[in-house]
Amino acid sequence: MSINKKSNRIDLDAGDVLYHMKANSHDLFYIWVAKLSAHRMFKKNEAAQVHNGFFQALSQGTSVPGLAQRNGMQDVSSYQHYHSTTDSYVGEIAAPTPSEFPSVNPGVNGKVSAWLQQTHDPDSCAQELNRCQLELSELNRLVRRLQLLEGGQQAFTDGELQRIISMQNLSLEKPKKSRSCKIWGHSRTMSRVEALGMVRQLSSSHLNSSSQLGASVPSLQDYVPAVPDYVYSQLSPPTNTSPEGRKIQQDICSVSQRVHASLKSVHDALAQERQRLQDTYHQSTTLAETVSGNESRRTPSVTDSAAEYFDASDGVLNGSFSESESGLSEGTTSNSEPEEGHASATREYRASISKTPNCVVPKNTGRRTTLAAHCPDNAQVGLMQILYNNIGKDLSRVSMPAALNEPINLMQRLCEELEYSELLDTANNTQDPYQRMVYVGAFAISGYATAHYRNRYKPFNPLLGETYECLREDKGFRYISEQVCHHPPISACHADSDNFSFWQDQRWKNKFWGKSLEIMPTGMVNVTLPRFGDHYEWNKVVTCIHNVLSQQRYLEHYGEWCHHGSGLIRKWKTTIFTNIYIFTVPCESIRPP
Ligand SMILES: CC(C)CCC[C@@H](C)[C@H]1CC[C@H]2[C@@H]3CC=C4C[C@@H](O)CC[C@]4(C)[C@H]3CC[C@]12C
C-alpha cells in the first residue's frame, strides 16, 4: 500500500490487481488509511496464524482448524479460538519461531504466508460461519416459539415423555421397512431408556439457550443422528394448523435452507483451498527437484520510486541465474515471429494505403527497414538478483545490463507513436467534426498497438540535451525531439506535416510494486489540424508492466483518458488491455455554445 497525503491518494497492490483510490476529503482519506492499515495488520496476523495452524497440523499430522469440523469435530476448541480472534480483529499470535517448526525452513514459511495472502477471500468462511451462527440462533428461537404454540411446553421431562409415549402409543422399535433408519445409519433397535435420555438431552440442553448454541453445534450433530426419525417424528404429530404455526414452520424451513447454503459454501471454499494447497504443494515439490539452493531468496519488498529509466551499463550480465528467475527465457526465439508478423502486416497496411489517392508515398525512400543491430538475447539476465542487490534503492540510480535494452532510445520509441499518422491525415480531410474526433481518438490509442510484442526490452534513457530527428517522407511528416530533463526524465517532441502538428512533453513517473511496474506519464499530447483549426489535447494513460520479473510479462494500459477538441469536448474513459481488447467509452460529448 502506498499513500500520498497531498493528493489524498491510496494505491493498493492486491497481487493481480492494482487499485488506485482518491478520497474526496482529508477526513475520509485518514479514515481509509486507518482502516486499511488495520486490515493489513489483521491480514498479516491472520496469515501468520493460519500458517501456524497449517504447519502445526502438518507437523502433527492432524487436521487444520476449520477443516476439523468436517473431520468429526475433534478440534472445535482451536477452531473457536481462531474464530474468536478473527472476529475481534486482534492478532495476538505472533509468527512462529523457526524452532517451533524444525522441519520447515523460513523460505517455505514465507511462501506459505504469501500463498495465504493470495487466498481469494480468507475471511469469507469466517463471515459465512458467523452468519450461520446467527441463523441457528434464529432457528432455535423459531423452534421454541413453535413448541410454545403447540402446547406451551418448552422441553420434555422424563415423566412427560413417558406419558406422551404411552398416550400416543409410540413405537420405539425400529420399523422394518423404515427409510429413515438408513439416513442415520442405525442398525439396532433402541431401548426405551436410551431414546428417552437422548430426547431429553436434545430437548433440554440444545434447544434452550441461544447463547450456547455456537458451542453446542457439534454436540447437536452428535445427538441428532442418535434419535431415529421414526421416534422423533411420532413425538410431535403434525397437529398444528394455525396460520401462525404454519408461518413459523415456513420460516424454520427457509432459515434451515439458508444455514444449509452457508455451510455448503464454506465447505466448497475449504475444498477449493484444499485443492489449491495440494496443487501448490505438488508444484513446489517438482520445482524443488529441479531448482536447488533457492532458500535465501526472498521476494523484493515493494519499493516506491519517483524515477523512471535506468541507465544502462555494459557487461553486468550474470549468466549464473536460472531461466525461471530471469523470466526472460521464454519467447527468445518465438519473439521474433510476432515481430516479423507485425512487420509484414505493417508493410501490407502501408501498401494498401499507398494505393489511396490522397497519399503520395515515395516508393523507395532509401530508409532502412530494420534496425542496424539485433536485440541481444537477454534470457540469461538475472533481473531478480539485480533487484535483490538493490532493494530499497532508487531504481533510477541502479545500473541495468545493456542486454535489457532495445537498440533505440526513448525519443525514437516515442516517434513510433506516429506510426499511424494516416489517421490524422484522414481527420484533416474529414468534414464531420464528430468523425474527426473519432479519427483523432483512434490515433491516440494507435500508439499502443505494438505493446503486445514489445515488452521484453526497454529503450535507452536519452542523455540530457540529446536530440533525435526523423524525416518520414513516406508519411509526409518530420519529427524532432529533445531530452529536456534528466532527473526526472522529460522528453519533448514536435512533429509537423501538411495535415497536422503534433507535440508533447512527457514526464515519466515509475512505481515498482514488486511484481509489476507502473509507468505514469504526466503531460499532455497535442494535435492541431490546420484545415479546420482544431486543437485536440489528451492525457496519457498509465502503462503497467505486469509480472515484470517473470516469463508471463505483459503490458496493460489503463486510466481515464480525457480527450478535448476545439468545437467539441469529449471525455473518454479508456481501458486498454493489451492483447485482449481495447475498450473506449465516451463519457461526455458537449458542443459548447
Ligand atoms: C527489460 C524488461 C525488464 C522491462 C521492459 C520494459 C518495457 C516494456 C517498458 C520500458 C519503457 C516503457 C515505455 C515507456 C513510455 C511509453 C510511452 C507511453 O505513451 C506508451 C508506453 C511506452 C512506450 C512504454 C512501453 C513499455 C516500455 C517500453
The ligand as a Tripos MOL2 file, in Angstrom:
@<TRIPOS>MOLECULE
LIG
   28    31     1     0     0
SMALL
NO_CHARGES

@<TRIPOS>ATOM
      1 C1         13.5400   -5.2410  -19.8230 C.3       1 LIG1
      2 C2         12.3150   -5.5170  -19.0110 C.3       1 LIG1
      3 C3         12.6600   -5.9730  -17.6650 C.3       1 LIG1
      4 C4         11.3880   -4.3430  -18.9150 C.3       1 LIG1
      5 C5         10.7950   -3.9360  -20.2390 C.3       1 LIG1
      6 C6         10.1670   -2.5750  -20.0460 C.3       1 LIG1
      7 C7          9.4620   -2.0320  -21.2720 C.3       1 LIG1
      8 C8          8.3500   -2.9810  -21.6430 C.3       1 LIG1
      9 C9          8.9410   -0.6250  -20.9530 C.3       1 LIG1
     10 C10        10.0820    0.2900  -20.5440 C.3       1 LIG1
     11 C11         9.7360    1.6790  -21.0540 C.3       1 LIG1
     12 C12         8.3100    1.5610  -21.4750 C.3       1 LIG1
     13 C13         7.7460    2.6300  -22.4030 C.3       1 LIG1
     14 C14         7.8560    3.9980  -21.7390 C.3       1 LIG1
     15 C15         6.9880    5.0120  -22.3160 C.2       1 LIG1
     16 C16         5.9720    4.7500  -23.1150 C.2       1 LIG1
     17 C17         5.1770    5.8800  -23.6710 C.3       1 LIG1
     18 C18         3.7140    5.6520  -23.4440 C.3       1 LIG1
     19 O1          2.9840    6.6710  -24.0440 O.3       1 LIG1
     20 C19         3.3180    4.3500  -24.0740 C.3       1 LIG1
     21 C20         4.0770    3.2190  -23.4210 C.3       1 LIG1
     22 C21         5.5850    3.3780  -23.5250 C.3       1 LIG1
     23 C22         6.0390    3.2090  -24.9710 C.3       1 LIG1
     24 C23         6.2760    2.3480  -22.6100 C.3       1 LIG1
     25 C24         6.0500    0.8950  -23.1150 C.3       1 LIG1
     26 C25         6.7230   -0.1230  -22.2150 C.3       1 LIG1
     27 C26         8.2060    0.1500  -22.0490 C.3       1 LIG1
     28 C27         8.9470    0.0060  -23.3610 C.3       1 LIG1
@<TRIPOS>BOND
     1     1     2 1
     2     2     3 1
     3     2     4 1
     4     4     5 1
     5     5     6 1
     6     6     7 1
     7     7     8 1
     8     7     9 1
     9     9    10 1
    10     9    27 1
    11    10    11 1
    12    11    12 1
    13    12    13 1
    14    12    27 1
    15    13    14 1
    16    13    24 1
    17    14    15 1
    18    15    16 2
    19    16    17 1
    20    16    22 1
    21    17    18 1
    22    18    19 1
    23    18    20 1
    24    20    21 1
    25    21    22 1
    26    22    23 1
    27    22    24 1
    28    24    25 1
    29    25    26 1
    30    26    27 1
    31    27    28 1
@<TRIPOS>SUBSTRUCTURE
     1 LIG1         1 GROUP 0 **** ****
